[in-house]
């Protein structure tokens, strides 16, 4: 961690909705659609942000979503 001087990273998941299915709600782009393979080479099923120092993380929003299909 100190060698690379990074305090966080983003892991790209192995599946995600295609960008062609994204929609825009006001100023926010929302991924929609059925997840497809991303060819990221990741073993994780979804995108995830990893913060190495928890004192740098702050939850600003809590969302409740209903996921239909998978």
FIMAR-974253 format. One record per atom (N, C-alpha, C): residue number from 1; residue in three letters; atom name; x, y, z. Coordinates in Angstrom, 2 decimals, padded with zeros to 5 digits, always signed. Layout:
N
<node><k>NUM</k><r>ALA</r><a>CA</a><c1>X</c1><c2>Y</c2><c3>Z</c3></node>
...
***
This chain:
70
<node><k>1</k><r>UNK</r><a>N</a><c1>+000.83</c1><c2>-001.19</c2><c3>+000.00</c3></node>
<node><k>1</k><r>UNK</r><a>CA</a><c1>+000.00</c1><c2>+000.00</c2><c3>+000.00</c3></node>
<node><k>1</k><r>UNK</r><a>C</a><c1>+000.87</c1><c2>+001.25</c2><c3>+000.00</c3></node>
<node><k>2</k><r>UNK</r><a>N</a><c1>+001.82</c1><c2>+001.35</c2><c3>+000.88</c3></node>
<node><k>2</k><r>UNK</r><a>CA</a><c1>+002.66</c1><c2>+002.54</c2><c3>+000.91</c3></node>
<node><k>2</k><r>UNK</r><a>C</a><c1>+003.56</c1><c2>+002.64</c2><c3>-000.31</c3></node>
<node><k>3</k><r>UNK</r><a>N</a><c1>+003.93</c1><c2>+001.49</c2><c3>-000.84</c3></node>
<node><k>3</k><r>UNK</r><a>CA</a><c1>+004.79</c1><c2>+001.47</c2><c3>-002.01</c3></node>
<node><k>3</k><r>UNK</r><a>C</a><c1>+004.12</c1><c2>+002.17</c2><c3>-003.19</c3></node>
<node><k>4</k><r>UNK</r><a>N</a><c1>+002.83</c1><c2>+001.93</c2><c3>-003.39</c3></node>
<node><k>4</k><r>UNK</r><a>CA</a><c1>+002.10</c1><c2>+002.51</c2><c3>-004.52</c3></node>
<node><k>4</k><r>UNK</r><a>C</a><c1>+001.49</c1><c2>+003.87</c2><c3>-004.20</c3></node>
<node><k>5</k><r>UNK</r><a>N</a><c1>+001.51</c1><c2>+004.26</c2><c3>-002.92</c3></node>
<node><k>5</k><r>UNK</r><a>CA</a><c1>+000.95</c1><c2>+005.54</c2><c3>-002.47</c3></node>
<node><k>5</k><r>UNK</r><a>C</a><c1>-000.51</c1><c2>+005.69</c2><c3>-002.85</c3></node>
<node><k>6</k><r>UNK</r><a>N</a><c1>-001.26</c1><c2>+004.62</c2><c3>-002.75</c3></node>
<node><k>6</k><r>UNK</r><a>CA</a><c1>-002.70</c1><c2>+004.66</c2><c3>-003.01</c3></node>
<node><k>6</k><r>UNK</r><a>C</a><c1>-003.44</c1><c2>+004.48</c2><c3>-001.70</c3></node>
<node><k>7</k><r>UNK</r><a>N</a><c1>-004.57</c1><c2>+005.17</c2><c3>-001.55</c3></node>
<node><k>7</k><r>UNK</r><a>CA</a><c1>-005.36</c1><c2>+004.98</c2><c3>-000.35</c3></node>
<node><k>7</k><r>UNK</r><a>C</a><c1>-006.68</c1><c2>+004.27</c2><c3>-000.64</c3></node>
<node><k>8</k><r>UNK</r><a>N</a><c1>-006.92</c1><c2>+003.96</c2><c3>-001.92</c3></node>
<node><k>8</k><r>UNK</r><a>CA</a><c1>-008.11</c1><c2>+003.20</c2><c3>-002.30</c3></node>
<node><k>8</k><r>UNK</r><a>C</a><c1>-007.91</c1><c2>+002.64</c2><c3>-003.70</c3></node>
<node><k>9</k><r>UNK</r><a>N</a><c1>-008.81</c1><c2>+001.73</c2><c3>-004.06</c3></node>
<node><k>9</k><r>UNK</r><a>CA</a><c1>-008.76</c1><c2>+001.14</c2><c3>-005.39</c3></node>
<node><k>9</k><r>UNK</r><a>C</a><c1>-010.17</c1><c2>+000.70</c2><c3>-005.78</c3></node>
<node><k>10</k><r>UNK</r><a>N</a><c1>-010.40</c1><c2>+000.51</c2><c3>-007.05</c3></node>
<node><k>10</k><r>UNK</r><a>CA</a><c1>-011.68</c1><c2>+000.01</c2><c3>-007.53</c3></node>
<node><k>10</k><r>UNK</r><a>C</a><c1>-011.46</c1><c2>-001.34</c2><c3>-008.20</c3></node>
<node><k>11</k><r>UNK</r><a>N</a><c1>-012.21</c1><c2>-002.34</c2><c3>-007.75</c3></node>
<node><k>11</k><r>UNK</r><a>CA</a><c1>-012.16</c1><c2>-003.66</c2><c3>-008.37</c3></node>
<node><k>11</k><r>UNK</r><a>C</a><c1>-013.30</c1><c2>-003.75</c2><c3>-009.37</c3></node>
<node><k>12</k><r>UNK</r><a>N</a><c1>-012.98</c1><c2>-004.10</c2><c3>-010.58</c3></node>
<node><k>12</k><r>UNK</r><a>CA</a><c1>-014.01</c1><c2>-004.26</c2><c3>-011.61</c3></node>
<node><k>12</k><r>UNK</r><a>C</a><c1>-014.54</c1><c2>-005.68</c2><c3>-011.56</c3></node>
<node><k>13</k><r>UNK</r><a>N</a><c1>-015.84</c1><c2>-005.81</c2><c3>-011.47</c3></node>
<node><k>13</k><r>UNK</r><a>CA</a><c1>-016.47</c1><c2>-007.12</c2><c3>-011.37</c3></node>
<node><k>13</k><r>UNK</r><a>C</a><c1>-016.47</c1><c2>-007.87</c2><c3>-012.68</c3></node>
<node><k>14</k><r>UNK</r><a>N</a><c1>-016.81</c1><c2>-009.16</c2><c3>-012.57</c3></node>
<node><k>14</k><r>UNK</r><a>CA</a><c1>-016.82</c1><c2>-010.00</c2><c3>-013.76</c3></node>
<node><k>14</k><r>UNK</r><a>C</a><c1>-018.09</c1><c2>-009.82</c2><c3>-014.59</c3></node>
<node><k>15</k><r>UNK</r><a>N</a><c1>-019.13</c1><c2>-009.17</c2><c3>-013.99</c3></node>
<node><k>15</k><r>UNK</r><a>CA</a><c1>-020.37</c1><c2>-008.91</c2><c3>-014.73</c3></node>
<node><k>15</k><r>UNK</r><a>C</a><c1>-020.87</c1><c2>-007.50</c2><c3>-014.43</c3></node>
<node><k>16</k><r>UNK</r><a>N</a><c1>-021.49</c1><c2>-006.89</c2><c3>-015.43</c3></node>
<node><k>16</k><r>UNK</r><a>CA</a><c1>-022.08</c1><c2>-005.56</c2><c3>-015.27</c3></node>
<node><k>16</k><r>UNK</r><a>C</a><c1>-023.07</c1><c2>-005.34</c2><c3>-016.42</c3></node>
<node><k>17</k><r>UNK</r><a>N</a><c1>-024.05</c1><c2>-004.47</c2><c3>-016.22</c3></node>
<node><k>17</k><r>UNK</r><a>CA</a><c1>-024.95</c1><c2>-004.15</c2><c3>-017.33</c3></node>
<node><k>17</k><r>UNK</r><a>C</a><c1>-024.16</c1><c2>-003.46</c2><c3>-018.46</c3></node>
<node><k>18</k><r>UNK</r><a>N</a><c1>-024.51</c1><c2>-003.72</c2><c3>-019.71</c3></node>
<node><k>18</k><r>UNK</r><a>CA</a><c1>-023.79</c1><c2>-003.06</c2><c3>-020.81</c3></node>
<node><k>18</k><r>UNK</r><a>C</a><c1>-024.08</c1><c2>-001.55</c2><c3>-020.80</c3></node>
<node><k>19</k><r>UNK</r><a>N</a><c1>-023.09</c1><c2>-000.76</c2><c3>-021.18</c3></node>
<node><k>19</k><r>UNK</r><a>CA</a><c1>-023.24</c1><c2>+000.70</c2><c3>-021.18</c3></node>
<node><k>19</k><r>UNK</r><a>C</a><c1>-024.40</c1><c2>+001.15</c2><c3>-022.06</c3></node>
<node><k>20</k><r>UNK</r><a>N</a><c1>-024.74</c1><c2>+000.37</c2><c3>-023.07</c3></node>
<node><k>20</k><r>UNK</r><a>CA</a><c1>-025.85</c1><c2>+000.75</c2><c3>-023.94</c3></node>
<node><k>20</k><r>UNK</r><a>C</a><c1>-027.19</c1><c2>+000.73</c2><c3>-023.20</c3></node>
<node><k>21</k><r>UNK</r><a>N</a><c1>-027.24</c1><c2>+000.08</c2><c3>-022.04</c3></node>
<node><k>21</k><r>UNK</r><a>CA</a><c1>-028.49</c1><c2>+000.02</c2><c3>-021.28</c3></node>
<node><k>21</k><r>UNK</r><a>C</a><c1>-028.56</c1><c2>+001.09</c2><c3>-020.18</c3></node>
<node><k>22</k><r>UNK</r><a>N</a><c1>-027.53</c1><c2>+001.90</c2><c3>-020.03</c3></node>
<node><k>22</k><r>UNK</r><a>CA</a><c1>-027.52</c1><c2>+002.93</c2><c3>-018.99</c3></node>
<node><k>22</k><r>UNK</r><a>C</a><c1>-028.59</c1><c2>+003.98</c2><c3>-019.28</c3></node>
<node><k>23</k><r>UNK</r><a>N</a><c1>-029.11</c1><c2>+004.58</c2><c3>-018.23</c3></node>
<node><k>23</k><r>UNK</r><a>CA</a><c1>-030.10</c1><c2>+005.64</c2><c3>-018.36</c3></node>
<node><k>23</k><r>UNK</r><a>C</a><c1>-029.66</c1><c2>+006.83</c2><c3>-017.51</c3></node>
<node><k>24</k><r>UNK</r><a>N</a><c1>-030.14</c1><c2>+008.01</c2><c3>-017.85</c3></node>
<node><k>24</k><r>UNK</r><a>CA</a><c1>-029.77</c1><c2>+009.21</c2><c3>-017.10</c3></node>
<node><k>24</k><r>UNK</r><a>C</a><c1>-030.99</c1><c2>+009.73</c2><c3>-016.36</c3></node>
<node><k>25</k><r>UNK</r><a>N</a><c1>-030.87</c1><c2>+009.87</c2><c3>-015.05</c3></node>
<node><k>25</k><r>UNK</r><a>CA</a><c1>-031.92</c1><c2>+010.44</c2><c3>-014.21</c3></node>
<node><k>25</k><r>UNK</r><a>C</a><c1>-031.40</c1><c2>+011.76</c2><c3>-013.67</c3></node>
<node><k>26</k><r>UNK</r><a>N</a><c1>-031.93</c1><c2>+012.84</c2><c3>-014.18</c3></node>
<node><k>26</k><r>UNK</r><a>CA</a><c1>-031.42</c1><c2>+014.18</c2><c3>-013.87</c3></node>
<node><k>26</k><r>UNK</r><a>C</a><c1>-029.94</c1><c2>+014.22</c2><c3>-014.23</c3></node>
<node><k>27</k><r>UNK</r><a>N</a><c1>-029.03</c1><c2>+014.34</c2><c3>-013.27</c3></node>
<node><k>27</k><r>UNK</r><a>CA</a><c1>-027.60</c1><c2>+014.41</c2><c3>-013.58</c3></node>
<node><k>27</k><r>UNK</r><a>C</a><c1>-026.86</c1><c2>+013.13</c2><c3>-013.22</c3></node>
<node><k>28</k><r>UNK</r><a>N</a><c1>-027.58</c1><c2>+012.04</c2><c3>-012.98</c3></node>
<node><k>28</k><r>UNK</r><a>CA</a><c1>-026.95</c1><c2>+010.79</c2><c3>-012.53</c3></node>
<node><k>28</k><r>UNK</r><a>C</a><c1>-027.14</c1><c2>+009.72</c2><c3>-013.59</c3></node>
<node><k>29</k><r>UNK</r><a>N</a><c1>-026.06</c1><c2>+009.06</c2><c3>-013.96</c3></node>
<node><k>29</k><r>UNK</r><a>CA</a><c1>-026.13</c1><c2>+007.95</c2><c3>-014.90</c3></node>
<node><k>29</k><r>UNK</r><a>C</a><c1>-026.31</c1><c2>+006.67</c2><c3>-014.10</c3></node>
<node><k>30</k><r>UNK</r><a>N</a><c1>-027.35</c1><c2>+005.91</c2><c3>-014.44</c3></node>
<node><k>30</k><r>UNK</r><a>CA</a><c1>-027.71</c1><c2>+004.70</c2><c3>-013.71</c3></node>
<node><k>30</k><r>UNK</r><a>C</a><c1>-027.57</c1><c2>+003.49</c2><c3>-014.62</c3></node>
<node><k>31</k><r>UNK</r><a>N</a><c1>-026.73</c1><c2>+002.51</c2><c3>-014.24</c3></node>
<node><k>31</k><r>UNK</r><a>CA</a><c1>-026.64</c1><c2>+001.30</c2><c3>-015.04</c3></node>
<node><k>31</k><r>UNK</r><a>C</a><c1>-027.91</c1><c2>+000.48</c2><c3>-014.89</c3></node>
<node><k>32</k><r>UNK</r><a>N</a><c1>-028.45</c1><c2>+000.02</c2><c3>-016.03</c3></node>
<node><k>32</k><r>UNK</r><a>CA</a><c1>-029.66</c1><c2>-000.82</c2><c3>-016.03</c3></node>
<node><k>32</k><r>UNK</r><a>C</a><c1>-029.40</c1><c2>-002.02</c2><c3>-016.90</c3></node>
<node><k>33</k><r>UNK</r><a>N</a><c1>-030.30</c1><c2>-002.95</c2><c3>-016.85</c3></node>
<node><k>33</k><r>UNK</r><a>CA</a><c1>-030.20</c1><c2>-004.10</c2><c3>-017.73</c3></node>
<node><k>33</k><r>UNK</r><a>C</a><c1>-029.61</c1><c2>-005.31</c2><c3>-017.06</c3></node>
<node><k>34</k><r>UNK</r><a>N</a><c1>-029.62</c1><c2>-006.40</c2><c3>-017.79</c3></node>
<node><k>34</k><r>UNK</r><a>CA</a><c1>-029.13</c1><c2>-007.67</c2><c3>-017.30</c3></node>
<node><k>34</k><r>UNK</r><a>C</a><c1>-027.60</c1><c2>-007.67</c2><c3>-017.33</c3></node>
<node><k>35</k><r>UNK</r><a>N</a><c1>-026.94</c1><c2>-008.07</c2><c3>-016.23</c3></node>
<node><k>35</k><r>UNK</r><a>CA</a><c1>-025.47</c1><c2>-008.12</c2><c3>-016.23</c3></node>
<node><k>35</k><r>UNK</r><a>C</a><c1>-024.94</c1><c2>-009.11</c2><c3>-017.27</c3></node>
<node><k>36</k><r>UNK</r><a>N</a><c1>-023.88</c1><c2>-008.71</c2><c3>-017.93</c3></node>
<node><k>36</k><r>UNK</r><a>CA</a><c1>-023.19</c1><c2>-009.56</c2><c3>-018.91</c3></node>
<node><k>36</k><r>UNK</r><a>C</a><c1>-021.72</c1><c2>-009.61</c2><c3>-018.54</c3></node>
<node><k>37</k><r>UNK</r><a>N</a><c1>-021.01</c1><c2>-010.57</c2><c3>-019.07</c3></node>
<node><k>37</k><r>UNK</r><a>CA</a><c1>-019.58</c1><c2>-010.72</c2><c3>-018.79</c3></node>
<node><k>37</k><r>UNK</r><a>C</a><c1>-018.82</c1><c2>-009.47</c2><c3>-019.23</c3></node>
<node><k>38</k><r>UNK</r><a>N</a><c1>-017.86</c1><c2>-009.01</c2><c3>-018.40</c3></node>
<node><k>38</k><r>UNK</r><a>CA</a><c1>-017.11</c1><c2>-007.79</c2><c3>-018.70</c3></node>
<node><k>38</k><r>UNK</r><a>C</a><c1>-015.71</c1><c2>-008.07</c2><c3>-019.24</c3></node>
<node><k>39</k><r>UNK</r><a>N</a><c1>-015.27</c1><c2>-009.31</c2><c3>-019.18</c3></node>
<node><k>39</k><r>UNK</r><a>CA</a><c1>-013.91</c1><c2>-009.66</c2><c3>-019.60</c3></node>
<node><k>39</k><r>UNK</r><a>C</a><c1>-012.85</c1><c2>-008.93</c2><c3>-018.77</c3></node>
<node><k>40</k><r>UNK</r><a>N</a><c1>-013.18</c1><c2>-008.62</c2><c3>-017.50</c3></node>
<node><k>40</k><r>UNK</r><a>CA</a><c1>-012.23</c1><c2>-007.91</c2><c3>-016.64</c3></node>
<node><k>40</k><r>UNK</r><a>C</a><c1>-011.18</c1><c2>-008.86</c2><c3>-016.07</c3></node>
<node><k>41</k><r>UNK</r><a>N</a><c1>-011.45</c1><c2>-010.16</c2><c3>-016.12</c3></node>
<node><k>41</k><r>UNK</r><a>CA</a><c1>-010.53</c1><c2>-011.13</c2><c3>-015.53</c3></node>
<node><k>41</k><r>UNK</r><a>C</a><c1>-010.68</c1><c2>-011.23</c2><c3>-014.02</c3></node>
<node><k>42</k><r>UNK</r><a>N</a><c1>-011.65</c1><c2>-010.54</c2><c3>-013.47</c3></node>
<node><k>42</k><r>UNK</r><a>CA</a><c1>-011.88</c1><c2>-010.52</c2><c3>-012.03</c3></node>
<node><k>42</k><r>UNK</r><a>C</a><c1>-012.68</c1><c2>-011.74</c2><c3>-011.59</c3></node>
<node><k>43</k><r>UNK</r><a>N</a><c1>-012.43</c1><c2>-012.16</c2><c3>-010.36</c3></node>
<node><k>43</k><r>UNK</r><a>CA</a><c1>-013.22</c1><c2>-013.24</c2><c3>-009.77</c3></node>
<node><k>43</k><r>UNK</r><a>C</a><c1>-014.38</c1><c2>-012.68</c2><c3>-008.96</c3></node>
<node><k>44</k><r>UNK</r><a>N</a><c1>-014.44</c1><c2>-011.35</c2><c3>-008.81</c3></node>
<node><k>44</k><r>UNK</r><a>CA</a><c1>-015.53</c1><c2>-010.72</c2><c3>-008.07</c3></node>
<node><k>44</k><r>UNK</r><a>C</a><c1>-016.74</c1><c2>-010.61</c2><c3>-008.99</c3></node>
<node><k>45</k><r>UNK</r><a>N</a><c1>-017.92</c1><c2>-010.75</c2><c3>-008.44</c3></node>
<node><k>45</k><r>UNK</r><a>CA</a><c1>-019.12</c1><c2>-010.70</c2><c3>-009.26</c3></node>
<node><k>45</k><r>UNK</r><a>C</a><c1>-019.62</c1><c2>-009.29</c2><c3>-009.53</c3></node>
<node><k>46</k><r>UNK</r><a>N</a><c1>-019.11</c1><c2>-008.30</c2><c3>-008.81</c3></node>
<node><k>46</k><r>UNK</r><a>CA</a><c1>-019.61</c1><c2>-006.92</c2><c3>-008.94</c3></node>
<node><k>46</k><r>UNK</r><a>C</a><c1>-018.47</c1><c2>-005.93</c2><c3>-008.74</c3></node>
<node><k>47</k><r>UNK</r><a>N</a><c1>-018.70</c1><c2>-004.68</c2><c3>-009.13</c3></node>
<node><k>47</k><r>UNK</r><a>CA</a><c1>-017.71</c1><c2>-003.64</c2><c3>-008.89</c3></node>
<node><k>47</k><r>UNK</r><a>C</a><c1>-017.68</c1><c2>-003.30</c2><c3>-007.40</c3></node>
<node><k>48</k><r>UNK</r><a>N</a><c1>-016.52</c1><c2>-002.96</c2><c3>-006.91</c3></node>
<node><k>48</k><r>UNK</r><a>CA</a><c1>-016.38</c1><c2>-002.66</c2><c3>-005.49</c3></node>
<node><k>48</k><r>UNK</r><a>C</a><c1>-015.23</c1><c2>-001.68</c2><c3>-005.29</c3></node>
<node><k>49</k><r>UNK</r><a>N</a><c1>-015.48</c1><c2>-000.67</c2><c3>-004.45</c3></node>
<node><k>49</k><r>UNK</r><a>CA</a><c1>-014.42</c1><c2>+000.25</c2><c3>-004.07</c3></node>
<node><k>49</k><r>UNK</r><a>C</a><c1>-013.82</c1><c2>-000.23</c2><c3>-002.76</c3></node>
<node><k>50</k><r>UNK</r><a>N</a><c1>-012.51</c1><c2>-000.29</c2><c3>-002.69</c3></node>
<node><k>50</k><r>UNK</r><a>CA</a><c1>-011.81</c1><c2>-000.73</c2><c3>-001.47</c3></node>
<node><k>50</k><r>UNK</r><a>C</a><c1>-011.03</c1><c2>+000.46</c2><c3>-000.93</c3></node>
<node><k>51</k><r>UNK</r><a>N</a><c1>-011.30</c1><c2>+000.81</c2><c3>+000.32</c3></node>
<node><k>51</k><r>UNK</r><a>CA</a><c1>-010.59</c1><c2>+001.89</c2><c3>+001.01</c3></node>
<node><k>51</k><r>UNK</r><a>C</a><c1>-009.70</c1><c2>+001.24</c2><c3>+002.04</c3></node>
<node><k>52</k><r>UNK</r><a>N</a><c1>-008.40</c1><c2>+001.53</c2><c3>+001.99</c3></node>
<node><k>52</k><r>UNK</r><a>CA</a><c1>-007.45</c1><c2>+000.88</c2><c3>+002.88</c3></node>
<node><k>52</k><r>UNK</r><a>C</a><c1>-007.51</c1><c2>+001.43</c2><c3>+004.30</c3></node>
<node><k>53</k><r>UNK</r><a>N</a><c1>-007.80</c1><c2>+002.71</c2><c3>+004.46</c3></node>
<node><k>53</k><r>UNK</r><a>CA</a><c1>-007.86</c1><c2>+003.33</c2><c3>+005.77</c3></node>
<node><k>53</k><r>UNK</r><a>C</a><c1>-009.31</c1><c2>+003.73</c2><c3>+006.05</c3></node>
<node><k>54</k><r>UNK</r><a>N</a><c1>-009.98</c1><c2>+003.01</c2><c3>+006.94</c3></node>
<node><k>54</k><r>UNK</r><a>CA</a><c1>-011.40</c1><c2>+003.23</c2><c3>+007.19</c3></node>
<node><k>54</k><r>UNK</r><a>C</a><c1>-011.70</c1><c2>+004.64</c2><c3>+007.70</c3></node>
<node><k>55</k><r>UNK</r><a>N</a><c1>-010.73</c1><c2>+005.32</c2><c3>+008.28</c3></node>
<node><k>55</k><r>UNK</r><a>CA</a><c1>-010.98</c1><c2>+006.70</c2><c3>+008.74</c3></node>
<node><k>55</k><r>UNK</r><a>C</a><c1>-011.17</c1><c2>+007.66</c2><c3>+007.56</c3></node>
<node><k>56</k><r>UNK</r><a>N</a><c1>-010.84</c1><c2>+007.22</c2><c3>+006.35</c3></node>
<node><k>56</k><r>UNK</r><a>CA</a><c1>-011.03</c1><c2>+008.05</c2><c3>+005.16</c3></node>
<node><k>56</k><r>UNK</r><a>C</a><c1>-012.38</c1><c2>+007.81</c2><c3>+004.49</c3></node>
<node><k>57</k><r>UNK</r><a>N</a><c1>-013.13</c1><c2>+006.84</c2><c3>+004.98</c3></node>
<node><k>57</k><r>UNK</r><a>CA</a><c1>-014.43</c1><c2>+006.50</c2><c3>+004.38</c3></node>
<node><k>57</k><r>UNK</r><a>C</a><c1>-015.55</c1><c2>+007.18</c2><c3>+005.14</c3></node>
<node><k>58</k><r>UNK</r><a>N</a><c1>-016.52</c1><c2>+007.69</c2><c3>+004.39</c3></node>
<node><k>58</k><r>UNK</r><a>CA</a><c1>-017.69</c1><c2>+008.32</c2><c3>+004.99</c3></node>
<node><k>58</k><r>UNK</r><a>C</a><c1>-018.90</c1><c2>+007.96</c2><c3>+004.14</c3></node>
<node><k>59</k><r>UNK</r><a>N</a><c1>-019.93</c1><c2>+007.43</c2><c3>+004.77</c3></node>
<node><k>59</k><r>UNK</r><a>CA</a><c1>-021.15</c1><c2>+007.08</c2><c3>+004.05</c3></node>
<node><k>59</k><r>UNK</r><a>C</a><c1>-021.98</c1><c2>+008.35</c2><c3>+003.92</c3></node>
<node><k>60</k><r>UNK</r><a>N</a><c1>-022.28</c1><c2>+008.72</c2><c3>+002.69</c3></node>
<node><k>60</k><r>UNK</r><a>CA</a><c1>-023.08</c1><c2>+009.92</c2><c3>+002.44</c3></node>
<node><k>60</k><r>UNK</r><a>C</a><c1>-024.53</c1><c2>+009.58</c2><c3>+002.10</c3></node>
<node><k>61</k><r>UNK</r><a>N</a><c1>-024.72</c1><c2>+008.45</c2><c3>+001.43</c3></node>
<node><k>61</k><r>UNK</r><a>CA</a><c1>-026.06</c1><c2>+008.08</c2><c3>+000.99</c3></node>
<node><k>61</k><r>UNK</r><a>C</a><c1>-026.29</c1><c2>+006.60</c2><c3>+001.29</c3></node>
<node><k>62</k><r>UNK</r><a>N</a><c1>-027.49</c1><c2>+006.28</c2><c3>+001.67</c3></node>
<node><k>62</k><r>UNK</r><a>CA</a><c1>-027.89</c1><c2>+004.88</c2><c3>+001.81</c3></node>
<node><k>62</k><r>UNK</r><a>C</a><c1>-029.04</c1><c2>+004.67</c2><c3>+000.84</c3></node>
<node><k>63</k><r>UNK</r><a>N</a><c1>-028.89</c1><c2>+003.71</c2><c3>-000.04</c3></node>
<node><k>63</k><r>UNK</r><a>CA</a><c1>-029.90</c1><c2>+003.43</c2><c3>-001.06</c3></node>
<node><k>63</k><r>UNK</r><a>C</a><c1>-030.54</c1><c2>+002.09</c2><c3>-000.80</c3></node>
<node><k>64</k><r>UNK</r><a>N</a><c1>-031.81</c1><c2>+002.03</c2><c3>-001.02</c3></node>
<node><k>64</k><r>UNK</r><a>CA</a><c1>-032.51</c1><c2>+000.76</c2><c3>-000.98</c3></node>
<node><k>64</k><r>UNK</r><a>C</a><c1>-032.99</c1><c2>+000.48</c2><c3>-002.39</c3></node>
<node><k>65</k><r>UNK</r><a>N</a><c1>-032.60</c1><c2>-000.67</c2><c3>-002.92</c3></node>
<node><k>65</k><r>UNK</r><a>CA</a><c1>-032.94</c1><c2>-001.01</c2><c3>-004.28</c3></node>
<node><k>65</k><r>UNK</r><a>C</a><c1>-033.57</c1><c2>-002.39</c2><c3>-004.33</c3></node>
<node><k>66</k><r>UNK</r><a>N</a><c1>-034.48</c1><c2>-002.55</c2><c3>-005.26</c3></node>
<node><k>66</k><r>UNK</r><a>CA</a><c1>-035.07</c1><c2>-003.86</c2><c3>-005.50</c3></node>
<node><k>66</k><r>UNK</r><a>C</a><c1>-034.47</c1><c2>-004.41</c2><c3>-006.78</c3></node>
<node><k>67</k><r>UNK</r><a>N</a><c1>-033.85</c1><c2>-005.56</c2><c3>-006.68</c3></node>
<node><k>67</k><r>UNK</r><a>CA</a><c1>-033.19</c1><c2>-006.17</c2><c3>-007.83</c3></node>
<node><k>67</k><r>UNK</r><a>C</a><c1>-034.09</c1><c2>-007.28</c2><c3>-008.36</c3></node>
<node><k>68</k><r>UNK</r><a>N</a><c1>-034.63</c1><c2>-007.09</c2><c3>-009.56</c3></node>
<node><k>68</k><r>UNK</r><a>CA</a><c1>-035.47</c1><c2>-008.09</c2><c3>-010.20</c3></node>
<node><k>68</k><r>UNK</r><a>C</a><c1>-034.66</c1><c2>-008.81</c2><c3>-011.25</c3></node>
<node><k>69</k><r>UNK</r><a>N</a><c1>-034.67</c1><c2>-010.14</c2><c3>-011.20</c3></node>
<node><k>69</k><r>UNK</r><a>CA</a><c1>-033.91</c1><c2>-010.93</c2><c3>-012.16</c3></node>
<node><k>69</k><r>UNK</r><a>C</a><c1>-032.44</c1><c2>-010.91</c2><c3>-011.81</c3></node>
<node><k>70</k><r>UNK</r><a>N</a><c1>-031.69</c1><c2>-011.82</c2><c3>-012.36</c3></node>
<node><k>70</k><r>UNK</r><a>CA</a><c1>-030.24</c1><c2>-011.83</c2><c3>-012.16</c3></node>
<node><k>70</k><r>UNK</r><a>C</a><c1>-029.56</c1><c2>-012.85</c2><c3>-013.01</c3></node>
***
